[in-house]
């Protein structure tokens, strides 16, 4: 199987931002012809599937300017430079939900849009949740409403397009699959 590698001939950063950088690369395509690639560089992120003892899923509703609307998501956040994903996952869980856990399990990771971005999202499962005695502060530009829903309610939120992002849809489908597997044993 061919790997179709593209050789980078030159690279120029067009924009350095707080969250992303935009890079323009001149490449040599696998057929030897020249090409250009616009690439978003992102430090990566984490997302947490948080489940209560009552088997409720903790979600957060927040406004997303890029979409010009509020959507419902699993707790998530950007990796800070040099930060381990598990540390970020616990921090985001605590900041966004007011819960902590000693039971944090990495499930998987995936690239969000590999055609133009290198962002990777690490997905964790957190159960055995414990409410924090003192709630951690959200980022100064972050405003969320915490929700606790059943799997059935989460599926309804997907159907109504209140849950409208890949990481959260993935999380809900993961939990749904776990329920199916439990029922077949």
N, CA and C atoms as a LAMMPS dump frame, in Angstrom:
ITEM: TIMESTEP
0
ITEM: NUMBER OF ATOMS
555
ITEM: BOX BOUNDS ff ff ff
-5.0000000000000000e+02 5.0000000000000000e+02
-5.0000000000000000e+02 5.0000000000000000e+02
-5.0000000000000000e+02 5.0000000000000000e+02
ITEM: ATOMS id mol type element x y z
1 1 1 N 0.841 -1.189 0
2 1 2 C 0 0 0
3 1 3 C 0.882 1.247 0
4 2 1 N 0.56 2.18 -0.843
5 2 2 C 1.314 3.432 -0.916
6 2 3 C 0.942 4.319 0.26
7 3 1 N 1.895 5.142 0.693
8 3 2 C 1.585 6.055 1.8
9 3 3 C 1.254 7.462 1.311
10 4 1 N 1.455 7.748 0.046
11 4 2 C 1.086 9.027 -0.568
12 4 3 C 1.68 10.24 0.145
13 5 1 N 2.87 10.099 0.674
14 5 2 C 3.512 11.176 1.426
15 5 3 C 3.716 12.412 0.555
16 6 1 N 3.5 13.56 1.17
17 6 2 C 3.76 14.841 0.519
18 6 3 C 4.979 15.47 1.182
19 7 1 N 5.988 15.787 0.38
20 7 2 C 7.223 16.365 0.909
21 7 3 C 7.05 17.876 1.056
22 8 1 N 7.344 18.409 2.262
23 8 2 C 7.255 19.849 2.502
24 8 3 C 8.477 20.529 1.893
25 9 1 N 8.224 21.495 1.012
26 9 2 C 9.301 22.25 0.374
27 9 3 C 9.576 23.551 1.127
28 10 1 N 8.499 24.191 1.596
29 10 2 C 8.641 25.41 2.394
30 10 3 C 7.399 25.561 3.26
31 11 1 N 7.575 26.314 4.336
32 11 2 C 6.476 26.498 5.275
33 11 3 C 6.514 27.933 5.781
34 12 1 N 5.349 28.574 5.801
35 12 2 C 5.269 29.965 6.251
36 12 3 C 4.075 30.113 7.186
37 13 1 N 4.318 30.643 8.383
38 13 2 C 3.236 30.894 9.324
39 13 3 C 2.563 32.205 8.936
40 14 1 N 1.262 32.115 8.621
41 14 2 C 0.498 33.292 8.217
42 14 3 C -0.156 33.979 9.404
43 15 1 N -0.414 33.211 10.469
44 15 2 C -1.116 33.756 11.639
45 15 3 C -0.733 32.958 12.875
46 16 1 N -0.38 33.674 13.942
47 16 2 C -0.152 33.068 15.253
48 16 3 C -1.239 33.566 16.18
49 17 1 N -2.077 32.659 16.663
50 17 2 C -3.181 33.05 17.526
51 17 3 C -3.051 32.49 18.926
52 18 1 N -4.033 32.815 19.75
53 18 2 C -4.084 32.324 21.128
54 18 3 C -4.332 30.818 21.158
55 19 1 N -5.145 30.319 20.22
56 19 2 C -5.506 28.903 20.196
57 19 3 C -4.914 28.181 18.99
58 20 1 N -4.888 28.83 17.841
59 20 2 C -4.423 28.181 16.616
60 20 3 C -3.378 29.028 15.906
61 21 1 N -2.627 28.363 15.051
62 21 2 C -1.742 29.011 14.092
63 21 3 C -2.172 28.543 12.703
64 22 1 N -2.006 29.407 11.724
65 22 2 C -2.304 29.052 10.339
66 22 3 C -0.995 29.032 9.567
67 23 1 N -0.707 27.9 8.947
68 23 2 C 0.542 27.704 8.222
69 23 3 C 0.228 27.388 6.763
70 24 1 N 0.98 28 5.859
71 24 2 C 0.875 27.708 4.433
72 24 3 C 2.12 26.928 4.044
73 25 1 N 1.917 25.745 3.481
74 25 2 C 3.048 24.908 3.075
75 25 3 C 3.013 24.68 1.573
76 26 1 N 4.189 24.811 0.969
77 26 2 C 4.384 24.378 -0.415
78 26 3 C 4.878 22.947 -0.321
79 27 1 N 4.23 22.053 -1.061
80 27 2 C 4.573 20.635 -0.98
81 27 3 C 4.825 20.06 -2.362
82 28 1 N 5.531 18.949 -2.348
83 28 2 C 5.661 18.14 -3.559
84 28 3 C 4.707 16.97 -3.395
85 29 1 N 3.757 16.851 -4.295
86 29 2 C 2.747 15.804 -4.238
87 29 3 C 3.36 14.451 -4.604
88 30 1 N 2.697 13.356 -4.289
89 30 2 C 3.24 12.028 -4.603
90 30 3 C 3.566 11.822 -6.086
91 31 1 N 2.893 12.563 -6.975
92 31 2 C 3.17 12.445 -8.416
93 31 3 C 4.275 13.389 -8.874
94 32 1 N 4.918 14.096 -7.904
95 32 2 C 6.023 14.991 -8.234
96 32 3 C 5.616 16.414 -8.539
97 33 1 N 4.327 16.681 -8.647
98 33 2 C 3.852 18.032 -8.949
99 33 3 C 3.789 18.868 -7.667
100 34 1 N 3.834 20.212 -7.821
101 34 2 C 3.753 21.081 -6.638
102 34 3 C 2.306 21.232 -6.15
103 35 1 N 2.182 21.532 -4.882
104 35 2 C 0.873 21.79 -4.294
105 35 3 C 1.017 22.731 -3.114
106 36 1 N -0.11 23.242 -2.646
107 36 2 C -0.14 24.122 -1.468
108 36 3 C -1.085 23.52 -0.45
109 37 1 N -0.731 23.655 0.82
110 37 2 C -1.571 23.177 1.916
111 37 3 C -1.704 24.28 2.959
112 38 1 N -2.95 24.593 3.313
113 38 2 C -3.241 25.504 4.413
114 38 3 C -3.531 24.625 5.617
115 39 1 N -2.746 24.779 6.674
116 39 2 C -2.847 23.879 7.821
117 39 3 C -3.067 24.671 9.103
118 40 1 N -4.064 24.248 9.852
119 40 2 C -4.308 24.807 11.182
120 40 3 C -3.515 23.979 12.179
121 41 1 N -2.654 24.628 12.938
122 41 2 C -1.883 23.972 13.998
123 41 3 C -2.609 24.243 15.315
124 42 1 N -2.888 23.174 16.06
125 42 2 C -3.647 23.262 17.309
126 42 3 C -2.934 22.412 18.354
127 43 1 N -2.9 22.845 19.613
128 43 2 C -2.156 22.087 20.628
129 43 3 C -2.822 20.78 21.053
130 44 1 N -4.049 20.545 20.611
131 44 2 C -4.772 19.35 21.024
132 44 3 C -5.746 19.674 22.14
133 45 1 N -6.644 18.74 22.4
134 45 2 C -7.684 18.968 23.392
135 45 3 C -8.044 17.65 24.064
136 46 1 N -8.843 17.77 25.107
137 46 2 C -9.392 16.598 25.786
138 46 3 C -10.893 16.778 25.898
139 47 1 N -11.575 15.671 26.077
140 47 2 C -13.008 15.69 26.349
141 47 3 C -13.281 14.574 27.347
142 48 1 N -14.259 14.816 28.216
143 48 2 C -14.512 13.879 29.31
144 48 3 C -15.966 13.408 29.275
145 49 1 N -16.123 12.092 29.216
146 49 2 C -17.437 11.482 29.389
147 49 3 C -17.583 11.277 30.896
148 50 1 N -18.363 12.134 31.53
149 50 2 C -18.528 12.091 32.984
150 50 3 C -19.887 11.482 33.319
151 51 1 N -19.862 10.432 34.156
152 51 2 C -21.086 9.718 34.526
153 51 3 C -21.239 9.696 36.038
154 52 1 N -22.442 10.04 36.496
155 52 2 C -22.721 10.027 37.931
156 52 3 C -23.049 8.602 38.39
157 53 1 N -23.13 8.416 39.707
158 53 2 C -23.513 7.113 40.261
159 53 3 C -24.912 6.709 39.825
160 54 1 N -25.747 7.7 39.493
161 54 2 C -27.118 7.444 39.025
162 54 3 C -27.153 7.197 37.519
163 55 1 N -25.963 7.038 36.909
164 55 2 C -25.819 6.787 35.48
165 55 3 C -26.29 7.963 34.62
166 56 1 N -26.193 9.164 35.17
167 56 2 C -26.486 10.38 34.394
168 56 3 C -25.186 10.858 33.745
169 57 1 N -25.326 11.427 32.577
170 57 2 C -24.189 11.982 31.842
171 57 3 C -24.14 13.475 32.136
172 58 1 N -22.973 13.96 32.506
173 58 2 C -22.837 15.391 32.775
174 58 3 C -22.424 16.087 31.487
175 59 1 N -23.246 17.05 31.106
176 59 2 C -23.016 17.829 29.898
177 59 3 C -22.953 19.307 30.257
178 60 1 N -22.408 20.089 29.362
179 60 2 C -22.396 21.538 29.548
180 60 3 C -22.972 22.2 28.308
181 61 1 N -23.8 23.192 28.548
182 61 2 C -24.364 23.979 27.451
183 61 3 C -23.577 25.277 27.402
184 62 1 N -23.109 25.623 26.204
185 62 2 C -22.373 26.869 26.061
186 62 3 C -22.528 27.425 24.658
187 63 1 N -22.37 28.734 24.573
188 63 2 C -22.478 29.425 23.297
189 63 3 C -21.185 29.235 22.525
190 64 1 N -21.318 28.9 21.248
191 64 2 C -20.169 28.742 20.369
192 64 3 C -20.26 29.773 19.256
193 65 1 N -19.405 30.768 19.329
194 65 2 C -19.436 31.891 18.385
195 65 3 C -19.296 31.438 16.933
196 66 1 N -18.454 30.441 16.683
197 66 2 C -18.279 29.969 15.309
198 66 3 C -19.584 29.449 14.717
199 67 1 N -20.47 28.958 15.569
200 67 2 C -21.765 28.436 15.12
201 67 3 C -22.889 29.446 15.29
202 68 1 N -22.622 30.527 16.043
203 68 2 C -23.628 31.547 16.38
204 68 3 C -24.823 30.928 17.106
205 69 1 N -24.524 29.99 18.009
206 69 2 C -25.583 29.363 18.791
207 69 3 C -24.983 28.603 19.969
208 70 1 N -25.835 28.28 20.91
209 70 2 C -25.427 27.452 22.04
210 70 3 C -25.642 25.991 21.674
211 71 1 N -24.718 25.146 22.094
212 71 2 C -24.882 23.701 21.924
213 71 3 C -24.536 23.019 23.237
214 72 1 N -24.904 21.758 23.324
215 72 2 C -24.662 20.945 24.509
216 72 3 C -23.502 20.005 24.197
217 73 1 N -22.526 19.96 25.109
218 73 2 C -21.311 19.184 24.866
219 73 3 C -20.879 18.452 26.125
220 74 1 N -19.983 17.479 25.956
221 74 2 C -19.31 16.925 27.11
222 74 3 C -18.234 17.929 27.528
223 75 1 N -17.84 17.928 28.801
224 75 2 C -16.785 18.843 29.237
225 75 3 C -15.521 18.621 28.405
226 76 1 N -14.879 19.713 28.018
227 76 2 C -13.713 19.61 27.142
228 76 3 C -12.865 20.86 27.267
229 77 1 N -11.639 20.751 26.814
230 77 2 C -10.771 21.915 26.818
231 77 3 C -9.462 21.658 26.108
232 78 1 N -8.761 22.738 25.867
233 78 2 C -7.49 22.738 25.137
234 78 3 C -6.349 22.331 26.053
235 79 1 N -5.421 21.573 25.5
236 79 2 C -4.192 21.244 26.213
237 79 3 C -3.334 22.497 26.343
238 80 1 N -2.808 22.716 27.521
239 80 2 C -1.835 23.789 27.696
240 80 3 C -0.46 23.243 27.304
241 81 1 N 0.453 24.128 26.955
242 81 2 C 1.776 23.711 26.502
243 81 3 C 2.438 22.819 27.552
244 82 1 N 2.84 21.613 27.133
245 82 2 C 3.534 20.683 28.008
246 82 3 C 2.636 19.913 28.97
247 83 1 N 1.334 20.139 28.912
248 83 2 C 0.41 19.506 29.841
249 83 3 C 0.022 18.112 29.342
250 84 1 N -0.005 17.152 30.253
251 84 2 C -0.443 15.807 29.924
252 84 3 C -1.962 15.793 29.729
253 85 1 N -2.462 15.068 28.745
254 85 2 C -3.911 15.032 28.509
255 85 3 C -4.734 14.637 29.741
256 86 1 N -4.274 13.686 30.535
257 86 2 C -5.033 13.265 31.729
258 86 3 C -5.168 14.427 32.714
259 87 1 N -4.128 15.236 32.847
260 87 2 C -4.18 16.395 33.737
261 87 3 C -5.19 17.412 33.222
262 88 1 N -5.172 17.64 31.908
263 88 2 C -6.132 18.563 31.294
264 88 3 C -7.555 18.057 31.488
265 89 1 N -7.75 16.754 31.31
266 89 2 C -9.084 16.169 31.459
267 89 3 C -9.622 16.392 32.873
268 90 1 N -8.807 16.152 33.874
269 90 2 C -9.243 16.35 35.254
270 90 3 C -9.518 17.83 35.53
271 91 1 N -8.656 18.702 35.031
272 91 2 C -8.848 20.151 35.207
273 91 3 C -10.157 20.606 34.588
274 92 1 N -10.413 20.18 33.357
275 92 2 C -11.644 20.589 32.671
276 92 3 C -12.881 20.018 33.358
277 93 1 N -12.807 18.78 33.809
278 93 2 C -13.917 18.185 34.548
279 93 3 C -14.237 19.027 35.777
280 94 1 N -13.219 19.378 36.531
281 94 2 C -13.417 20.154 37.754
282 94 3 C -13.923 21.559 37.467
283 95 1 N -13.306 22.243 36.491
284 95 2 C -13.702 23.615 36.176
285 95 3 C -15.129 23.697 35.638
286 96 1 N -15.461 22.813 34.71
287 96 2 C -16.731 22.946 34.005
288 96 3 C -17.908 22.306 34.733
289 97 1 N -17.651 21.305 35.584
290 97 2 C -18.772 20.583 36.193
291 97 3 C -18.866 20.703 37.704
292 98 1 N -17.76 21.037 38.36
293 98 2 C -17.77 21.066 39.825
294 98 3 C -17.557 19.7 40.449
295 99 1 N -17.186 18.71 39.64
296 99 2 C -16.886 17.358 40.117
297 99 3 C -15.415 17.041 39.911
298 100 1 N -14.929 16.078 40.681
299 100 2 C -13.608 15.502 40.472
300 100 3 C -13.75 13.994 40.52
301 101 1 N -12.662 13.287 40.249
302 101 2 C -12.686 11.823 40.276
303 101 3 C -11.283 11.281 40.461
304 102 1 N -11.225 10.087 41.018
305 102 2 C -9.97 9.334 41.054
306 102 3 C -9.98 8.271 39.951
307 103 1 N -11.118 8.134 39.26
308 103 2 C -11.306 7.096 38.244
309 103 3 C -11.395 7.734 36.863
310 104 1 N -10.251 8.072 36.3
311 104 2 C -10.179 8.678 34.979
312 104 3 C -9.511 7.673 34.049
313 105 1 N -10.215 7.295 32.995
314 105 2 C -9.721 6.26 32.089
315 105 3 C -9.687 6.796 30.664
316 106 1 N -8.516 6.689 30.023
317 106 2 C -8.431 7.12 28.625
318 106 3 C -9.086 6.068 27.745
319 107 1 N -9.986 6.515 26.872
320 107 2 C -10.677 5.61 25.959
321 107 3 C -10.03 5.579 24.589
322 108 1 N -9.794 6.764 24.024
323 108 2 C -9.263 6.846 22.664
324 108 3 C -8.843 8.275 22.377
325 109 1 N -8.409 8.511 21.173
326 109 2 C -8.124 9.86 20.67
327 109 3 C -8.444 9.858 19.183
328 110 1 N -8.796 11.022 18.666
329 110 2 C -9.072 11.119 17.234
330 110 3 C -8.752 12.513 16.734
331 111 1 N -8.463 12.589 15.432
332 111 2 C -8.222 13.873 14.778
333 111 3 C -9.569 14.431 14.33
334 112 1 N -9.766 15.721 14.575
335 112 2 C -11.069 16.319 14.289
336 112 3 C -11.293 16.572 12.796
337 113 1 N -10.307 17.111 12.119
338 113 2 C -10.445 17.462 10.693
339 113 3 C -9.087 17.332 10.008
340 114 1 N -8.619 16.101 9.774
341 114 2 C -7.256 15.909 9.286
342 114 3 C -6.982 16.451 7.891
343 115 1 N -7.997 16.879 7.186
344 115 2 C -7.775 17.469 5.868
345 115 3 C -7.11 18.832 5.941
346 116 1 N -7.233 19.516 7.083
347 116 2 C -6.634 20.848 7.185
348 116 3 C -6.153 21.209 8.593
349 117 1 N -6.332 20.325 9.566
350 117 2 C -5.931 20.656 10.936
351 117 3 C -5.252 19.455 11.593
352 118 1 N -4.337 19.744 12.52
353 118 2 C -3.666 18.659 13.249
354 118 3 C -4.237 18.471 14.658
355 119 1 N -5.405 19.079 14.942
356 119 2 C -6.01 18.958 16.272
357 119 3 C -6.371 17.502 16.579
358 120 1 N -5.931 17.033 17.741
359 120 2 C -6.285 15.712 18.226
360 120 3 C -7.059 15.89 19.528
361 121 1 N -8.125 15.114 19.691
362 121 2 C -8.926 15.16 20.912
363 121 3 C -8.786 13.822 21.622
364 122 1 N -8.357 13.876 22.876
365 122 2 C -8.221 12.701 23.727
366 122 3 C -9.519 12.561 24.52
367 123 1 N -10.131 11.377 24.462
368 123 2 C -11.397 11.143 25.146
369 123 3 C -11.149 10.31 26.406
370 124 1 N -11.681 10.809 27.533
371 124 2 C -11.568 10.119 28.815
372 124 3 C -12.946 9.792 29.36
373 125 1 N -13 8.739 30.147
374 125 2 C -14.206 8.375 30.887
375 125 3 C -13.942 8.651 32.352
376 126 1 N -14.874 9.353 32.984
377 126 2 C -14.76 9.649 34.417
378 126 3 C -16.05 9.203 35.097
379 127 1 N -15.902 8.297 36.051
380 127 2 C -17.041 7.974 36.901
381 127 3 C -16.539 8.017 38.335
382 128 1 N -17.334 7.512 39.264
383 128 2 C -17.011 7.663 40.678
384 128 3 C -16.753 9.145 40.992
385 129 1 N -17.675 9.978 40.509
386 129 2 C -17.532 11.425 40.657
387 129 3 C -17.787 11.864 42.092
388 130 1 N -17.041 12.874 42.503
389 130 2 C -17.177 13.454 43.835
390 130 3 C -17.329 14.964 43.661
391 131 1 N -18.393 15.563 44.24
392 131 2 C -18.524 17.026 44.131
393 131 3 C -17.345 17.716 44.833
394 132 1 N -16.837 18.751 44.205
395 132 2 C -15.756 19.537 44.815
396 132 3 C -16.316 20.341 45.982
397 133 1 N -15.543 20.445 47.038
398 133 2 C -15.974 21.278 48.171
399 133 3 C -15.995 22.737 47.771
400 134 1 N -15.011 23.122 46.971
401 134 2 C -14.932 24.501 46.476
402 134 3 C -14.803 24.438 44.961
403 135 1 N -15.813 24.963 44.262
404 135 2 C -15.829 24.898 42.798
405 135 3 C -14.677 25.707 42.209
406 136 1 N -14.017 25.132 41.191
407 136 2 C -12.935 25.827 40.483
408 136 3 C -13.53 26.863 39.542
409 137 1 N -12.764 27.885 39.281
410 137 2 C -13.212 28.96 38.384
411 137 3 C -13.077 28.534 36.931
412 138 1 N -14.069 28.931 36.142
413 138 2 C -13.997 28.757 34.693
414 138 3 C -13.006 29.766 34.125
415 139 1 N -12.589 29.547 32.877
416 139 2 C -11.791 30.559 32.196
417 139 3 C -12.611 31.841 32.137
418 140 1 N -11.946 32.989 32.103
419 140 2 C -12.66 34.273 32.173
420 140 3 C -13.629 34.505 31.018
421 141 1 N -13.407 33.824 29.889
422 141 2 C -14.302 33.994 28.734
423 141 3 C -15.218 32.792 28.527
424 142 1 N -15.396 32.007 29.59
425 142 2 C -16.18 30.779 29.482
426 142 3 C -17.417 30.849 30.376
427 143 1 N -18.567 30.526 29.789
428 143 2 C -19.833 30.545 30.512
429 143 3 C -20.576 29.264 30.158
430 144 1 N -20.872 28.444 31.166
431 144 2 C -21.526 27.168 30.895
432 144 3 C -22.677 26.925 31.852
433 145 1 N -23.617 26.132 31.378
434 145 2 C -24.712 25.626 32.201
435 145 3 C -24.512 24.117 32.294
436 146 1 N -24.407 23.593 33.508
437 146 2 C -24.204 22.161 33.71
438 146 3 C -25.543 21.44 33.66
439 147 1 N -25.559 20.314 32.964
440 147 2 C -26.766 19.501 32.828
441 147 3 C -26.422 18.056 33.178
442 148 1 N -27.359 17.356 33.789
443 148 2 C -27.218 15.923 34.019
444 148 3 C -28.383 15.246 33.325
445 149 1 N -28.075 14.363 32.358
446 149 2 C -29.12 13.743 31.551
447 149 3 C -28.903 12.237 31.473
448 150 1 N -29.977 11.535 31.207
449 150 2 C -29.89 10.096 30.964
450 150 3 C -29.375 9.873 29.546
451 151 1 N -28.994 8.642 29.257
452 151 2 C -28.572 8.304 27.894
453 151 3 C -29.707 8.566 26.914
454 152 1 N -30.907 8.201 27.292
455 152 2 C -32.071 8.432 26.432
456 152 3 C -32.263 9.929 26.148
457 153 1 N -32.112 10.746 27.174
458 153 2 C -32.238 12.203 26.989
459 153 3 C -31.115 12.737 26.099
460 154 1 N -29.91 12.19 26.248
461 154 2 C -28.784 12.62 25.408
462 154 3 C -29.042 12.278 23.945
463 155 1 N -29.581 11.101 23.699
464 155 2 C -29.917 10.715 22.323
465 155 3 C -30.964 11.656 21.737
466 156 1 N -31.907 12.066 22.56
467 156 2 C -32.921 13.027 22.126
468 156 3 C -32.271 14.385 21.792
469 157 1 N -31.273 14.785 22.578
470 157 2 C -30.554 16.04 22.313
471 157 3 C -29.807 15.968 20.979
472 158 1 N -29.296 14.797 20.627
473 158 2 C -28.656 14.622 19.313
474 158 3 C -29.702 14.757 18.216
475 159 1 N -30.822 14.082 18.417
476 159 2 C -31.903 14.122 17.428
477 159 3 C -32.372 15.553 17.179
478 160 1 N -32.452 16.359 18.24
479 160 2 C -32.924 17.747 18.136
480 160 3 C -31.802 18.718 17.776
481 161 1 N -30.609 18.207 17.537
482 161 2 C -29.42 18.976 17.177
483 161 3 C -29.025 20.002 18.238
484 162 1 N -29.273 19.668 19.494
485 162 2 C -28.717 20.453 20.603
486 162 3 C -27.316 19.945 20.891
487 163 1 N -27.116 18.636 20.766
488 163 2 C -25.771 18.059 20.713
489 163 3 C -25.449 18 19.236
490 164 1 N -24.384 18.723 18.849
491 164 2 C -24.152 18.939 17.429
492 164 3 C -22.663 18.919 17.083
493 165 1 N -21.868 18.31 17.961
494 165 2 C -20.438 18.241 17.688
495 165 3 C -19.978 16.792 17.754
496 166 1 N -18.893 16.498 17.059
497 166 2 C -18.435 15.12 16.888
498 166 3 C -17.998 14.471 18.197
499 167 1 N -17.275 15.196 19.036
500 167 2 C -16.767 14.566 20.26
501 167 3 C -17.9 14.147 21.177
502 168 1 N -18.944 14.95 21.257
503 168 2 C -20.068 14.628 22.131
504 168 3 C -20.916 13.519 21.525
505 169 1 N -21.154 13.57 20.229
506 169 2 C -21.894 12.491 19.568
507 169 3 C -21.142 11.175 19.725
508 170 1 N -19.819 11.23 19.583
509 170 2 C -18.989 10.033 19.788
510 170 3 C -19.177 9.507 21.209
511 171 1 N -19.136 10.391 22.182
512 171 2 C -19.275 9.985 23.58
513 171 3 C -20.613 9.313 23.844
514 172 1 N -21.671 9.892 23.327
515 172 2 C -23.01 9.336 23.537
516 172 3 C -23.119 7.975 22.84
517 173 1 N -22.58 7.865 21.648
518 173 2 C -22.619 6.577 20.95
519 173 3 C -21.776 5.532 21.677
520 174 1 N -20.668 5.938 22.261
521 174 2 C -19.85 5.028 23.056
522 174 3 C -20.667 4.483 24.228
523 175 1 N -21.352 5.366 24.947
524 175 2 C -22.165 4.926 26.083
525 175 3 C -23.319 4.031 25.626
526 176 1 N -23.91 4.365 24.504
527 176 2 C -24.996 3.553 23.958
528 176 3 C -24.48 2.154 23.622
529 177 1 N -23.322 2.059 23.021
530 177 2 C -22.715 0.767 22.689
531 177 3 C -22.439 -0.041 23.968
532 178 1 N -21.948 0.638 24.996
533 178 2 C -21.686 -0.054 26.269
534 178 3 C -22.967 -0.66 26.837
535 179 1 N -24.067 0.067 26.709
536 179 2 C -25.364 -0.447 27.182
537 179 3 C -25.783 -1.659 26.37
538 180 1 N -25.597 -1.612 25.078
539 180 2 C -25.943 -2.748 24.215
540 180 3 C -25.102 -3.967 24.588
541 181 1 N -23.819 -3.757 24.779
542 181 2 C -22.923 -4.87 25.125
543 181 3 C -23.293 -5.47 26.481
544 182 1 N -23.674 -4.625 27.436
545 182 2 C -24.087 -5.14 28.756
546 182 3 C -25.354 -5.988 28.639
547 183 1 N -26.266 -5.579 27.781
548 183 2 C -27.539 -6.291 27.666
549 183 3 C -27.407 -7.617 26.937
550 184 1 N -26.317 -7.812 26.186
551 184 2 C -26.128 -9.069 25.454
552 184 3 C -25.339 -10.09 26.258
553 185 1 N -24.869 -9.709 27.428
554 185 2 C -24.091 -10.662 28.256
555 185 3 C -24.984 -11.532 29.085
